[in-house]
Amino acid sequence: MSLNLTKELHRYFKFTAFRPGQDVAINHVLNQRDALVVMPTGAGKSLCYQLPALLTQGTTLVVSPLIALMKDQVETLQASGKAAIFINSSLSTSEQSERIRDMKDGRFQLIYIAPERFRSGAFSSALSEVDISLFVIDEAHCISHWGHDFRPDYLTLKNVISSLDNPPVMALTATATVKVQEDIIAQLGLPDCEKIVTGFNRPNLSFEVEYTLNDNDKRLELGKLLKKEPGSTIIYAGRRREAEEVAEFVRIICKQKTDFYHAGMSAYERNRIQDAFMNNEISVIVATNAFGMGVDKPDIRKVIHYTLPGTLEAYYQEAGRAGRDGEPSRVILLYSPDDQGLQKWFIENSLPTRKELTQIYEVIKGAEEEGLVHINMGYLERTTDLFETKIRVGIAELLKANIIQDLGDRNQMLNFKLLPIQKLDLSENVREIEKRRRYRHQQLDQMIGYADSSRCRRRFILEHFGDKGAADAERCCDVCLRESSVSGKKTAANGEYSEVEKTALIILHAVKHFKREVGRSRLVEVLTGSRAKNIFEYGWDKTKHYGRLQHYTQTQCKDYVDQLLKQRYLKLIWKDYPLLKLTLEGEEALQKLAPIPLDPKETFVPALSDSPTRWVSGVSSTDQVTLALFRKGLSAGEIAGQRNLSARTIFTHLSHLIESDLVKVVGVVSADKVKGIRGAIKVAGMPALKPIKEILPDNYSYDEIKCVVADEMRQVKGIAN
């Protein structure tokens, strides 16, 4: 096709020049060739398919995984007069039907859909009547088992492309390692696909890791970060409940206009909050990874990860939402070694075991009528007690093993045909799943390696993606900035050290030379000369470091250890529990006997007496807010309304408080129901809730059962102590 692309670029988008790689990608698809485009977030991937869509006859179909992405891009296109639309679950059934009719009539140049839309037989039938001139797969890493956000529905795209007579395909992603790039091409069946990789460096982003010891420490650091610079901020949390609670902290304590966003909210609420953020009505949004893909807000000055992501690819993709306008922006990870426990849980609860694969098959088989199965996801979840993601992966494996045949979705029902088998053999599937499980753990190890690294973080990221280009940046990362600031540091003059400087070196020396690795508590006990029984039982009193800091209280000594952790002279490594180890900076400081500036007055400053987060020992800040309101006489429902949280979240808080003996169970659950639930517990046992619920009448809720189980746990602990 002979076109002046620069002229067309200005005509449709008012830009005067292409960014690197855009014109190459556009030329490929205009010449009917497949392309895999790998560009960093903010580099203009969407233009690579939007301009060809406007220059060619027919319809460009864009497969996109998130409603937020579709909504933002479609609204931008429509505002400039482009014929674009999305079809997804946020629309009513009548709206979807109307848009599908318009699609068949060829009224749109670009149509955005989610991959699960292809499970609808009605949609697939309608699509067969549409002239698809370009098939676009955004966030293409979702098709790879080796990527950071695998989605089983992406695996159907190869067959969809074939059913549409193989139109040109453009797959796009910002975060794909070389291994993932090759897998994308293989999974889509595009052996002649051209790879267009422009590099991964974002020079305007500064990468930082703030070492935090616990949740309270994280909130203190978060408060400091939100006070510093103006501009919009995204805070990423690992779970829905955590997003809600952090948003509450930011709103009440940090006095910032904020809201939370996650997949458990209604489409209306997600749209409302996204619009408020885009229009600067709120300055901070606290979200799970359900928010952000393709959201083109240029002035995001900070992206803060409150929770450790599971992969470096996910982290870099989310980090890339900062500074899309090219202005300096900060990317900060609040890292606590304990966070990896959540990610390990995610890994185990996204990939089915052999037993769970068999269980999924048996439930599907049990619903068979005359060789056909009509079943909904809710029934599968209730019957198997598995998460939807794990069930989706399990179904994908059964399809791959030719045990079932997918007949598409209709009226929210999954439809399958059982294929004849002599014996249920899932051995190959299980081997492949275990391989993926090991790989996911390796990805988590890489993410932890980044957080623990003592070398340039930008270079660490670029090497991970196979980018050998320059890691140039004016403000690179906290490691490089720290190195430049301490490059002239010397040893103490004439060997004279202050008391706290001696203390720092004693702590580092002890960690390095203990014969056994120790955690924070054991180190403090040994250094302060604790007389605890286990110190003598295990011979810690025989070490030369025993009692070296006995002039400090354990609280003071622990504070110094924590300061060394925050300053990155020490780090925590996770084995069965967190253990202390010297960082490279710690090794160097010990070798040079460098004076380390510890603050003898640094202690935690409690919240004001009227603050809802005033601390009670051993209880999280969010549970304490609920406790304060409960003691004022508010019910769980009233507390949920006042805190803008779900009732289920409030009942979870109350269960924690019951187990801690701060709330009596009969204050939350009626005495009659407590008695009934305890009777069911005697039959079903603890702590799983589902077997208890199945014994009880329908008017007993999971929330009530959870609270009574918590009280039983409190009593068990009391006996054990």
Steps between C-alpha positions, in 0.01 A plus 500: 500500500655828387422764762675792661466365852632816667236704318228253603629505857453877515163479326348256748695562824664846453847356572792614285728198539493135595660362814763228454356182348149631433541555125674162460211318672237691299669421169505130588127467551415730208697254287295208637780367723479386861691692769590463867558847645690532829521859622521644853188642660436850371688444173182513288408137430131576443576732209668207322157347434272804527651676197482189273139453613417847365693447175344168393158370405332259739508472877793477739424265789697575818517230768568666834490345848365785709190716496698802625727482196211472253303783655788747503618431146153493346401828666819665370434374146135602508589849626704555183226366271625142450244221455601284799301298748546233766288197580545362850321393818460858624218542245145379542383208286300734278800732452720206407243375249468843342877537463532153351235593239690820420821298476340269242392807302863619482442823693825486700864529399627369836325259735649419842402170660616278786638154410219321683257653250599223256342246734163641395360303208273791404790744483720262301216443255451876455874556462516255209296752299744787564790597272794490743790687340734484804498277809671668796602330824587751770688390813610199295713361785168372643510212248824360641523265795844654556365855513397685816124513437399179323131488405361169371249674269792634294577142393189499279630788284697279262180319398306827483755648259475190282119515499520860371711393197829608659497880481828682579579473871667758720589387853620765745654500846723716716647222713611184327832329553659328201349169617152651518537667159574164339210336683255770385594432139470123549166516683350719226638279223685782323835354389572789261414770752739797508625605845525877556674564832592861577668457839380519858676801652285782641757772582250729672415241768697473822488153660503472878453230763405603852571219744214460748479264793126466550165647403526792743840587356353493149230747594751737655709493182189541286404808698843652439489427127159658454614824665795567273407574140176610333339307215290187466596176672409135448550269798488130412383254767501122481142429611161666480468537874847653520411753229196609700693530824795690354259741329337563836840571657591742220167680531478523880862527610677646197208733419517423126208477259497132420293194418558129438451290186484123462323229302251428778321831442211562264573629150325825592724558803818416307405740223412773749832470683704476181335815367563683828869409483536593135326835563720578806203492737708258709879515512571148625348171389571180695447199277567137435650409163147524354574869443741667264552311174477756221372781725663799336535752783818692422572670833534205738803605701521198730417132478535340842485124549366440849527124445777306330389395147542138398723566199741761374293520179185594693694749707652674198169514317327662796798727568486615140173681561699779663631787291332433169549870421878452512542707817703370797298253710568260784435127528519375858470148638418475871671168559450269793634142478172376649324609178629203308267276700200656323655445157578137581135461598394649165724251316357201682141619450524567127635164381300182567652180639431155354231447763333832417512435123328168560248671728413759231453221244280296734272798567468570127438132429240486776298770322491303171167440331504302176867575441463876551579715803335833588653645816573844644818624663328572832399134532854386419643735763256387769534131424878487471575777754764630255568851374373595153853547365597148601180360344562689174853362483366152578241522220774616259703191594203265448445656157869458418485134604202442264284388789230763444400718206402865550164584340507868605307696762132581483290682760786490754527123466817313402426235238716192442488170323663208677737318267542122522803391702616158615671633809537844659870566450614848599868416553630724221282788613618465858867497391445818300320669790780411740749647255299821492472499881879479533538779246257723693710448812811592300325818386425584863866439588600747225264761646647447846848523347410841361370620837810372681748610234792723586573586136336734252130418488455638147776274366346208695167552319649551155712185528193304607329593172809432293557870426873563460458868423622786715340544842521878479291717732552828680355365826552126470413313820545507876807275479683728257399813691614344827834398349566852374410653838725270705790464259713725715414339833805428716577308812477673833772753566779353715284196563263701717139388473189623669303256713237438231769455231660229714159344551437480125831321437442258790162404351645449151793299638264275696282427195804418288675275751219309672538132410125478446274739315272698730187709481456844653359383833771240566777745406363759743465240777862387461651849474309631804586193709150358535450247781224319310508120540552423130810724487675260738345184354645576154832636620455859385651619831832341391547727196744790532222742407280403792425807712710740289210748502359419843496873587205536259147378547378250242271771358795736449717229347220391268459861388867510394464172310195642322691816406776287345234312305345823373839639401569172315804389699297195598229311316252227586502178302206263521550137591264346752489849653682830428875483566755781508784532252748772411450685173797600286486842668509328838797285400685807374420707808625221727816452296583873504367553853294785358302716742128440445270783606234344722247716678487418872172689529322332209190338640151447374276805545148380590192645338313781677262393775195582289631319193314186391836327453638546850688177560406209720784254531470204266194628314509646149400862450196415288368252761538772761284742302227235496555436872457868585174522303372170641560626853289804413208262444500480119396174335714329235276640226520852643879478529521381138291796388703754696835359385388441140605135525309181436318331789711190437817701563361637827404150617858393423625782724258393773614138476861616556388705801304205640803273467709768678239510780423869437141433395258241638346273240148540642529872430522418130300177460180419688535251786265250329707502182828474695361185661388357163833573333695345786292188460585487129869552578497192723377298202701660216814613682705815434609728342341446154169688484328317215445165680355691799269703274367187330375365833319819599171653375518761222450793738849448646754710310867430432581825686328377816671162474838673456450695824407191704797306357720794607363470854572127499857576386533750785403231749741246346785751526406571861524130585831465313651792691 
